[in-house]
């Protein structure tokens, strides 16, 4: 890599075009693996000086695991190598056991509200960084450049020209923005002045931390520590699940911000114990115990995206959090990025000339945008259900159970090959619905 223009990778005989991917997180690398699997030259431009994921544990539903296999079976193989499941065999298909997190008129702290289950048992968690490591192994070194924070994307005669913060440039037939919730590519595509180009505060924040499993078991007992739990309460919820093959408990404690505003430019802040203790002073002993055991916790503001009118414009396209950043309340954001990567890489794998890229991008947008943006909306809704704020369910355990019993059906049950088939039909019809 020089400071001069980086020429696009040499196209193959079968694929006379190249794709630039801006961002090397889970979505960007999954797309890169998919494109390579399809025989498409790709180059990943990562702003940091190495591939890295922030945060610790992340959950994947059955749709996500299917997407991994469909993109490239090597992704699923790497995931299974790192994945952690609930410790008890009978809990293998349990997403979370939803419980009361505080004493209330409808139940004591710790009482079970309902388990949420997937009958396939394909639910699993993983440490973000470790899953990313497995994806990195599938992308050749020569297909990535670091310290490349994109600043401008210009459409030119041959495709796109990227300009980076360090002054260097690069060329490709097209670019896919996978640069996360603060995506510069999104702002370029939608326009900096467009309010949908930038993330919005959701009114909630979260404390994130880890607990060694031996300490968690000692404090909570074996079942609660080693299997996924969700503690619900007024204007907050706390979730725990095992990662690192059961050696670590991942903890995320959510709270509604009373004024609904976030004014700090930073979205991740050092945590103050006095603030955490004040936030959960009315919660049950189990929750207080969990929070007290967290090691090196941080405070994270929860942002998401307003629905964009499109995920594509010309030779520019968006994927994952760049396209549809969501709150984590349904555990499906990363899975949606994997679905995106499957559909987009497969569509691009079906074409043989660069002039068809725009039509492929439009077909991808037509099938992926409605589903992905639905997740953003329903994920916000889920947060209000867990925190007894939703008008339809309030703090009624039976109403909450009825909501949760079907909430994940449309997410987990998606027929991804059928979705791709629909996208291919749209492509054949000209890229428009």
N, C-alpha and C positions, 0 to 999 in steps of 0.2 A: 504494500500500500504506500503510495507516495502522496505528497501534498497536491499533486496535480490531479487532473481528472482521471478517475478510475473508469476504464472502459468496461462495457458490459461483458460478462462472461461469454465465451465463445459458444454460440448456439450449437446444438447437436444437429445431425442431419435430419432427425425425426422432428425436432422442435426448433424451428427457426425464430425463437424468441426467448427472452430471459425475464426473470422476475426479481425485483429488489424487494426485500422484506425489511421494513424499519421496525426494529424491536426484537429482542431475543428472549422474551419470556416464554411461558408455556405455549401460548397461542402462536407466536411467531416461529418458534422452533418446530412445533407440530406441523405448521404449514410447510416449513422448509423440508421436513422429512417427507411429507406427502408429495411435494413437488419433485423431490429427488426420486421418490418411488415411482413417479409417473414419467421419469426421464426428462424433466424440465430443468434447465440450468437456473440456479437460484443463488443469490448472495444476501446474507443477513448483515444488516448494519445496526450495531448495538451501541447505545450512547455510553454505557459504562465501560470500564476497562476489562471486564470479564462478564460472562453470563452469570446472573444472580437473580434470585427471587427474594422479595421481602416477605416477612410473615413466616409462620411455622407450619401448622397443620392445615390440610385442605382435604375436603371430602369429594368423592366421585360416585355418582349414581350409575345405574346399569346402562343408561344411554351413553354416558361418558366412556365407559369401558368398551362398549360396542364401537363407538367412534374411533377409539384407539386402534382396535383391530382392523377396522375398515381403512383407516389412513395407511397403516403399515403394521402388520402383526408384531414387528419388532418393538413398537411403542408399548403395546399391551404386555409383552414379555418383560420389558424393563420395569413397567409399572408393577406387575405382580411380584417382581423381585423385591420391590421396596414397600409394597402395600402392607397395611396393618388392618386387621379385622377385629370386631368385638371378640373378647376372649372366650366367651361361652358359646359353644356350638349352637345352642338354641337361640342365640342372639345374633347369629351370623347375618340374617336378613333384616335386622332392626336398624333403622336409620337413627332414631333416638327414642328413648323412653321419656316422654314428656311428663313432668312432675310439677307440683306446686312448689314454688321456691320460697314461699312465705306463708304464714298462717293467714287464713281468710275465711269469709263466710261459707265457702264451698269446699274447703279442704285444708288440712294441716300441712305445714311445710314438709316436703318429702313424699307426700301422697301421690300415687300414680294418677295421671289424667288419662293417658293412652299411649301405647307404643305405636310408632309409625314404622311399617314394615314393607319390604319389597320381597315378593315371594321367590324371586330368582336368586336372592342371596348375593347379588353382585355388588353390594355396597362395600366401599373400602375407603380408608384414609391413607394419607402419605405426607411426609415432610416435603414441602414445596421444593426446597433446594435439592433434595435427593432425587425427586422425580425429574427436575430440570437436568440434573447430572446424567440421567439415563437418556434424555433427549439429546443432550450435547454429544453423546457418544455416536449418535446416528447422523451427525452433520460434520462432514470433513472440514478440517481446519481452514482449508483454502476457500471455503464458502462463507467465511465470516470475517468481519472487520470490527474493531472496537474503538471506543472514543469517537464514535460517529453519531453525534446528536443532530438529527435533521432539522434544518431551519427553513428551507424552501424546497418546493417541488414545482418544477416547470415542465409543462408539456411541450415537447419539441417534435420535429418531423419524424424522428425515429422512435419516439416513445416518451420517456421522461428523463429529466436531468435533476438530480438531487444535489442540493448544496448543504454542507454540514457546518456546524459551529466552528470547526477548526479551519475553515476556508477551503477545504477540499471539496471535490465534486465527484459524482458518479453517474453513470448512465445505465438505463435498462429499458426493456420494451414496455414495462409497466411496474407500478409500485403498490405494495399492500402495506398499509399502516397497521402495525401491531404494537404501537408504542404506548399502550396503556391508557388509563383513565385521563391523564393529562396530555393526551395525544396532540402533537403538533400537526400531524398529517390530517387529523379530523378538523382542526381549525382551518387548515389550508383548503380542505375540500368544501367545508360548509361556509367558510368566511368567518374571519375573526370577530366580526360584529354580530354574528348570529348567536342568539342566546343558547341555542342547542349545541353550539360548538364546544362549550365548556361545562364541566361538571358542576353539580349543585349539591349543597349540603342537605342531607336527608332529615336533619333534626335529631340524629342519634350518634352516639360515640361508643367506643368499646375499649375495655382494658384487655390486653392480650398478654398471656404469660404461659410458662411451662412448669410442670411439677414432676419430679422424679416419681416413677410409679410406685416404688416401695413406700415412699412417704404418703402418697395418695391412698394406697391400700390400708396403711396403718390408721389413717385419719377417717376414712370413709367406709371401709370394708371392701371386700373383694369385688362384689357385684357392681356397686356404684362406681368404683374407680376404673375397672377394666372394661367397661362397656359404655357406649355413648349415652349421655344423659343431657336433658334439656330442662332447666329449672325456670318456670314461668312466674311472673309476678307483675305487680302494678308498675308500669312505665319502665320495665327492665326485664332482661332474661339472661341467663347464664348457661353456657353449654360447655360440656367436656367430652373429649373422646381420646382414645389411645392412639399414639403414633410411635414411630421408631420400633416396630415389632413388639409393641406393648411395654417398652421401657420408659416411656414418657407419657404424661397426661397433658394434652393441649387444652387450654382454658381460654374462652372468650366471654367476657361479661359486658353486655350491652346496657345502655341507659339512654333514656330520652333526655335531651337538653331542654331545660325548662323554657328558655326564651327562643328556642328553635334556630339560633344563629351560630355561625362559626366565623370568627373574625381574625383568627391567627392565620398567617400565610402558610404556616406549617400544618400538615395534616397528621403528623405523628409527633407526639410530645412525650417527654419524660413524665412518668406517673407520679402523683403525689399521694402518699398513703392516706393522708387525712381526707383527701377528696373521695377516694375509693370507700373508705370507712363510712363517710357521711352518706354516700350514694346508696349503700346497702345496709344501713343501720337497722332497717325494719325487716330484713330478710332472715330466713331460718338459719339454724346453726350449721347445717351442711354447707350452705352457700358461703357463709362467713368463713368457715374452715378452709374451703377451696381457695377463696381469694387471699387469705392470709398466707397460704403456702406457695403462691405464685412466685417464681424466681424471675427477676429482671423484667417486670411488666412494663409495657408502654401504653400510652393512650392514643387511640386512633379515631379520627373523625370519619364518619361514614358519608361518602359522596356517591352519587350516581348520575346518569345522563338523562336529560330530557330526550324524547324520541326525535331522532334525526329524520328529515324528509327522504334521505337516501344514504346508502352506504358506499355509493360509487359516483364518480364523475370522470368521464373520459377514461384515461389510463390509470386512474387513482382509485383505490378501494380500501375499505376498512374491515378489520377482523377483531373479534374478541372484545376486550375492554375498550379499545379505541372506538369501536362501533356502538357498544351497548353495555357500558359499565353498570353493574348492578350491586345492590347491597347483598351480603352473603346469607340472607336469612333462609334461603331454600337450598343452599349448598350446591348451586348449579351453575355459577358463573364460569368457572374454568371448563366445565363440561360443554357449555355453549360454545366456547372458543374452539374446543376440539371438534364439535359438530361443524362449525364454520370451516375449519381446516379441511375436514373430509369433503364437504360439498365443493369448496373452491378448488382444492387441488385436483379433485376428480373431474370437475368441469374443464379446467385448464388442460388436464391430461387428454381431453377428448378433442381438442382443437390442434390444428397443424399449421396455422398461419397467424402472424401477430395481429392482422386486421380483425380477427375474431375475438380478441381479448375483451374489448369493450362490451360485446354482446354477452360474453361469458360472465363478466362482472355484473351486468344487468340481470341476468338470470339468477345468479347467486343472491343478489339483493332482493329479488322478488320472492324467493322462498325463505331466506334466512331472516330478513328484517322483521316481518310480523311475529315470528316465534321468539326471536331474541328480545324484541322490545316488550313482548308480553311478559317475559321473565322479569324485566325491570319493574314493571307495575305490580305483578303478583308477589314479588319478593318484598317490596315495601309493605304490601298488605299483610304478608306473613308476619313481619315484625310487629305490626299492630295487634295481630291475633295473639302472639306469644306474650305480649305486654298488656293484655286485657284492655286495649284501646279501640278495638274494632267494634263498630256499632252492631254488627250482626251477631257477634259472639260474646262481647263483654267479658265477664269473668265466670261465665257459665261453663262448667267442665263438659257437659253434654254437647253444648253447641260448639265448643272448641274441638271436641273429639270428632264431631260430624264434619267440621271443616277440614281437619287434618287428615281424615280417612281417605279423602280423594284429592287433596291438594297437589300431590306429586304425580298423579296418573298421567297427565299430559306431558310432563317433563320426562319421566322415566320410560314411558311406553312408546316414544317416537319411533316410527319406522324410517330410519335414515336412508336406506337404499331407495325407498319409495319417494322420499323427499328429493334425492338426487335425480331420480327418474323424472320427477315433475320439473326440476330445474333444466334438465336436458330438453324436455319438450318446449319449455319457454324459450330456451336458446334457439331451438329449431324454428320457432315461430317468430324469431327476430329479437328476442331478449326483453320483450314487454309482456305484462300480464294482459 
